[in-house]
């Protein structure tokens, strides 16, 4: 595997994003929703840098299962989403690739009557979007490679890595 983003750089950029979010959401009732399972490391680090009262919830979306590197049918489970009616919602995900997952999640969340819905992603594979939306916040643009670490996995492995790495074909 090839390291793309070092752990200390991730921590710096996530802290900067948390300060920006705190400034922009000042005075608003904020709920941060993490997309399971890939966003959990990013979510945990990010919410500790947002110096505001906030609620945290989870939503599950999965289109990759097992050892696949190609997306399958998207499944959404919103049973862990708290009451978000009339609250600002920040949807936190690990990666923006085609945008289809983020678009479907935003549509699902809007059905619960939030005040607003914005999105933050750790990684953005630029130029791959198949939908007319973009994340409101992102930390790092990355090339079109299969990446792991900092919560992202391949066949449920590598989530524990403190950095982002691209898997080589021999690793898949």
Secondary structure by P-SEA (a helix, b strand, c coil): ccccccaaaaaaaaaaaaaaaaaaacccbbbbbbccccaaaaaaaaaaacccccccbbbbbbccccccccccbbbbbcccccccccbbbbbbbcccccaaaaaaaaaaaacccccbbbbbbcccccccccccccccccccccccccccccccccccccccccbbbbbccccc
